Amino acid sequence: MTNQARQLFLIDGSAYIFRAFFAIPPLTNAAGLPTNAIFGFTNILLKFLKQYRPEYVVVALDAGRVTFRNEMYPGYKSNRPEAPADLIPQFPYFRKVLDALNLPLLELPGYEADDIIATLCERLANRGCELVVVSSDKDLMQLVSDGIKLLDSAKDRWIGTDEVREKFGVTPAQVTQVMGLMGDASDNIPGVKGIGEKTASALIQQFQSLENLFAHLDDMTRMKLRGAARIRQILEAGKDQAFMSRALATVKRDVPLDTALEELKLTGFNLEKTRTLFTELEFTNLIKFIENGG
């Protein structure tokens, strides 16, 4: 990334929540509140803040399970189970943690955290600020550009244009074209049945887009692709699924937000709120960590 003065980290907070819940063994405080996900979530954030020292930061959360994508395709994410019983009472506390740490939070009903992140990237890219999307979600590779990189903070792995091309064989702008064909099992995006990642990548490398691919199915037999005739039949049968799947995989870049960069400036922890919250949760070591300056 270029050496610019300012840098904004956009954190996929919802991913942190589930990562924390499944990584930390069950914990409860004296009142019987499950706290393992809260503890893990807080630890991840504090470790991130200490390691990367961001000047600007925002945490995006999913406001609920139902979004515009469910209206487009009722099966979207229907393969995911309901939230575990021990996680449900912890949900209000993630927001309390963000409030105590003075970390800006954005969420909006009907949209996913990915859409909020994409919208901020659209508005703030190439305006004198480097953008770092903190997520391991391959869907967000579509956002990568000269001014936007992904950071998988769990692995301290930076993902730029070269890494996207290594993963999908195409440019970041073409990632959703590939996903339209291959689908995404984790989100129950169907794609075209019978088309895997390698074939999807080869087709988009050749034809660049779904529109061009389906306009030139007659050219399939000229490709050095094993089973080209069968693939053509599969594509003809799955055309509607391909375009719908691409739409499901494409992040929204026009979420109705009114957020300026200066609102996302990191201002430091609210020590009183943090001490009170961590005392309730019985996070004794984290209280010491905060009081010692993080």
N, C-alpha and C positions, 0 to 999 in steps of 0.2 A: 504494500500500500504506500501511497505517497506520504511524504513527511509534512502533514498538515498540523495546524495548531491544536485542533480539537478532535476528540474521539468520543463517539457515542456507542455504548454497549447495549444491545437490545436482547434481553434475556427471556427465553421461553420458560416462564415460571411453572406452567402446568407440567412440563416434562420433569422438572426438578421435583415436584410433589410426588409423582408416582415412582420416580427413581429412589427417592428417599424412603418411601413407605416400604418398598420391597427390599431395600438394602439394610435397614435397621431392624433388629429384633424387637418384639413387642416391649413397649415401655408404658407405664402409667404413672401419674402423680398421685399424691395422697388422696385426692378427691375422686380417683378412679377414672380420670380422663386419659384416654390413649394419647401418647405424645411422641411415638417413634417417628412418624412422618414429619411432625413439626420440628423435632430435634434435628433430623437429617437435613430437612429443607434449610433450617437456620445455619447449620454447619456448612452446607454447600455454599450458601450466600457469603458467609463470613470468610471462608477460604478464598472464594472468588475475589472478594473486595480486597483482601490482603495481597493476593498474588498479582492482580492486574491494576489496582489503584485507578479505577476509572474516574474521569472528570465528569462525564455525563453517563447516566444509566437509566434504564426503564425496565420494569418487569411486566410482561404481558401474561394475562391469565385467561383461560377459557371461562366465560361467564356461565356456561351451562352446556349440557350435552346436545341440545337441539340447535341447529344452525340452518342457514339458507340451503346448505348442501343436503340436509335431510328432506327438504321440500323438493329438491331436484331428483333425489334418489333415496327413497325411504330406507334402503339397505345400508346406507353409509354408516360405517362404524357399528353396525348392528351385531357384529361378531364379538364386540367387547362386552365383558360382563359388567354388571352394576358395580359401583364402588364398594369395596369391602366394608363390612359393618364397622370395623375399627377405624377406618379412615374418615367416615362421614362426620363424626363429631369434631374432627380436627380441622375441617375446611375453614371455619371462621378464623382460626388462629393464624393461618398463613397470611391473611390480610393484616392481622394485628402485628405480626412480626415485621412485615414490610413497613407498616406505619411507624413502629418503634425505631426501626433502622433508618427511617426517613428515605426509603427507596421509592421513587415514583412508581405507581401502579396504574396500568391501563387494562380495562376489560369492558366488553360491550356485548349485551345479549344479542344472539343471532349470528355472532362471528366467533372465530377461533383466535387464539393467541397469534397464530401464524399470519392471519389477515391484518391484525393490528401492527405486527412487526413489518409486514410488507408495505402497508400504507405509510408508516413513518419513513421507511427506506425510500419510497417513491417521492416523498415530499422533501427529504433532507439530503438525498444523494447529490454529490457534486455542488454542494453549497458551503464549501470550506470546512466540512466535517467528515472524518472517516467514520464509517459505520461497521460495527462488528456485531453480527447476529450470533448469539450464544445458544447453540443448539446442535444436537447430533442428528436431527431429522433430515433425511435425504430430500424430502419435499422442498425444504428451504434452499436447496442448492440452486433453484431457479432464480434466486435473488442475487447471486454472485455477479459482480461486475468489477471494473477497475477500482471503484470506490467502496465496494461492499465485499466483506469476507465473512465466512462462517468460522466459528470457534467451537470446537468440541472440547469444553473445559475439562471434562472428566479425563480426557487423554492428552490435553494440552496440544491438540491437533488443529492447525489452521487449514482452512479449505478455501482455495481460490479457483480461478478458471482452470488451471492445469489439473487440479485434483478432481474437479467436476468432470472434465473430459476423460480422465483416467477411470472414473467410476461408470459413467454413462456412454462414453464415446462420442459425445456431442457437446455443444456449447451450453452454458447455463440457460440461455433463452429457449433451447430446444428440449430441456429436461421434461417439460410437461407433454411434449409430443411423444417421447418415449414412454412416459407413464400412461398415456392414453392407450397405448397398445399393450403394455405389459401389466397394467393395473398395479394395485398395491394391497397385498393381503392384510397388512396391519390395519388399514382403514376400510377394508372390505370394498375397495374400488375394483370393479370386475375386470376392466381391460377387455381385450379380445381373447376369448378362450382358445388356448392352443398356441398363443404367442408369448414366448418368454423374453427375458431381458436381452439376451444376446441377439435374438432375431429382431426385436423391437429397435435396438440400437443400430443394427445393420440397415434396417429399412429407413430409419430417419437420416442416417448418414448419407444414404443414397438419394432420398427424395425430399429431405429437409423439413417437411411438414405433413400433417395428416391430409390436408387439402390436396397437396401435390401427389401424395401417395395414392389416394383413392381416385384421383383424376388420371393416373397412369398405371392402373393395374395391369394393362396389356403389356407393360414393359417388364413385368415380373419375370417372365421366362428368360429375359436377357441377363438377369442377375446371376452371378455365380453363388447361388444360394441353394443349399440342399432342400429338395422338396418344394421348389418354387411353385409348382402347379397346385399343390395342396395348400400352401400358404395363401395363395390367391383366393382359393375357395373360402378359407377361414376368414380372410379379411372381408370378402363380400358379405358373408353372413354376419360379421361382427362390426360393421361400419358404425351403426348407431351407438353401440356400446363404446367404441373407441372415442367418439366425439364427446359423449357424456362423461367418460372417465377422464378425459383431458380437462374438461370443465371442473370436475370434482377436485382434481389435483392442482388446479391453478389457484394461487393465492389471490385474494382480493387486494387491490391497491388503492381503493377509494372508500375505505371505511369512514363513516362520518365522525371524524375526530377533530378537535380544535386544540391541538397541543403544539406549543412552540418549544424549540430546543432549550431555551433558558429555563423552562419549567422542569427540565430533566437533569438539572445540575445537581450533583451530589453535594449535600450540605453537612453531612456528618450525623451520627446517631443521636437520637433523643435519649439521653442517659436515664432520665427519670422514668420514661415509659418503658425503656428496655429493662431496667432493673425491676420494675414492678411486674412486667410480663414474665420475665425469666424466673422471678421468685415464685409466681403462681405455678409455673410449669416445672419448677424445681430443676432448672438448668444451672446448677451451682457453678460449674466450671466455665460456662459461657458468661455468667455475670463477671467472674474474675477477668475473663478475656476482654470484655467490653471496658471494664474499669481500668484495665492496664493499657487502654488505647488501641485495642484490636491488633 
